[in-house]
Amino acid sequence: MKIIIIGNCGSGKSTLAKQIATQLDYPLLQLDSLWHQTNYSADAKKWFIQKQINFMQQNNWIIEGNYQSTMNLRLRQADTIIWLKINKFRAIWRIIKRSILFRINNKTRPEMPNQFSEHFDYEYWKFLKFVLSYDEKKVFELIKANRTNQSDLVIVKKQADKEKIVNLIKIEDEVV
């Protein structure tokens, strides 16, 4: 099974992806961990795309992260698309909270490369503005344009729905 997990920043993609990967014993690719170890150049983007393509050669995998410029690659390969949709202000709150915790202890986000650091500067505030402007319609159009007929789309709006997904995967894993 090939699973992608998308959603606004701060929606809980990383946490859910780790839970599912542990449950299924699938390899997990966290896109933030790749992208933030680059210098964000045009060559870095080519490398980023190639890493994703190479990772998707496996039979089973989970990829978590948005990166809309390369999302079509993942959508075309995915059997299951899990889209986390949460209130933008809740996402902002969660991002600020995780940023503070990360500043205190960088082990709180093990998926981030060692050289990554967050600064509460102009770039950080631009990032928060980006989160507030997250365009679900644009994401839906991307999904619609690139999703295969065989892939399932699961929209998650509440924490309880995330827990149901993990429990369903547990049941399916035990049956197989």
N, C-alpha and C positions, 0 to 999 in steps of 0.2 A: 504494500500500500504506500502511496505517495501523498503526503499531507502537507499543505501549506497553511500557515496561520498568519492572517493579516489583521490590520486594525490600526486605529490611531495610536500615536505614541502614548504610552501610559495606560493602555487598555488591558495589559496583562498577558501579552503574547509570549514573552520569555518564560514566565512562570508556567503557563499552560503547556507550552511546548516541552519544557523539561519534564513535566508530569507525564505527558503522553509518551515521550521518548523513553522514559524509565519503564513505564508500564509495558510498552511493546518491545523494548530493547532495540529500538531503531536508531540509526545515526541521525544526529541533529545538527543542522547548520543554522547558526544564528547570524543573520546578515550584519547586524551591528558589529559583531566581533571581527568580521572581515573588513568592512568598510573603514572602521576607525583605526585600523592598523596601516592605512594607506596615507598618502600625502594629498588625496582628493583630486588628483590630476586626471587628464584624459587617459594617460597610460594606466593609472590606477583603476579607472572605470573598466577598461578592457580586461585587466587582470581580475576584477570583481566579477565580471560577466563570465569569464572562463572558469573561475572557481565554481560558480554555480552550475555551469554546464557539466563540469567534471563530476561534481557531487551528485547530480541527477542521473548519472549513468548506473547507479546502484538500483537494485530491485525495490527496496523499501527505504524511505527516508522521510524526514520532517524538516521543513525549512520555515523559519519564522522571521518575519520582517516585511516591511512594505517595499521601499525603494521602487516607486511606481515606474521609473524608467526601465526597469528590468523585470517587472512583475509579469509581463506577458510570457516570458520564458518559463516561469514557474507554473502559471495558470494552465498552459498548454500540456504540461506533464502531470499535473495533480489529479489524483483520484478523489481527494477530499479537500475542499476549501473551507477553512474555519475562519469566519469573519467576526471579530470581536467589535461590537458597537457599543460604546459607552458615552455618557454625557461628556462633552468637551471640558466642562469646568471640573468634573471629577478627574478627568485625564490630567489636567493642569495640576491639580492638587497632588495626584500621585507622582507626577514627575518632580515637582518641587520636593516632596517628601523623600523620594529615592535619591535625588541629588544631594540633599543634606546628609542623608545616611551614608552615601558614597564618599562624601568629603570626610566624614568621620572615620569610615572604615571601607576601603576599596574592595574588601572581600564580599560586600553586600551585592555586588554585581560581577560575579565571576566570569560572565560571558564577555566582559569588556577587556580589551587588550591592556597589558600592563602600562603602556605608555599613555593611555587615555586619561585625560583629566578634564573635569568640568570646571568652568569658571563662571561665576555669576556676573557676566559682562554683557556687552551689547549683543554678541552672538547668541548668548543664552536667551536673552529676551526676544530676539528674532525667532529662535526656535519655539518659544512659548507662543508667539504670534502664529507661527506655522501650525502648531497644534490646534489653536483656536480656529484657523481657517481650513482645517481638514475637510475636504470636499467628498462626502460620501457618494454623491451623484457621479462624480468622476471615477471613483473606485468601482462603483456598480457598472458603469459603462465599460471599464477595463475588463471586469469579470465577464460581462455579457459578450464582449468581442473576442475574448481569448479562451474562455472555458470550453472544454470538450463536452459533448453530449453525455459522456459516461461519468463525469465528475459530479460529486455531491457538493452542494453549497449548504453549509450549516451557519446560520446567523445566531450569534450569542449576544444577548443583551443584559443578562444578569449573572451574578456570581453563581447562583444555583444552577444555571444552564451549563456553566463551565464544569461544575461538579458532576452533572448528569453525563456530560461527554466522557469524562475520565471514567466514571462508573460503567458506561456502556462499552467503552474500550476494554475495560477489565473483563466484562462478561463475554464479549466477542473473542478476546484473547484466550479465555478459558475454554470456550467452545471449540475453537480451532485446535 
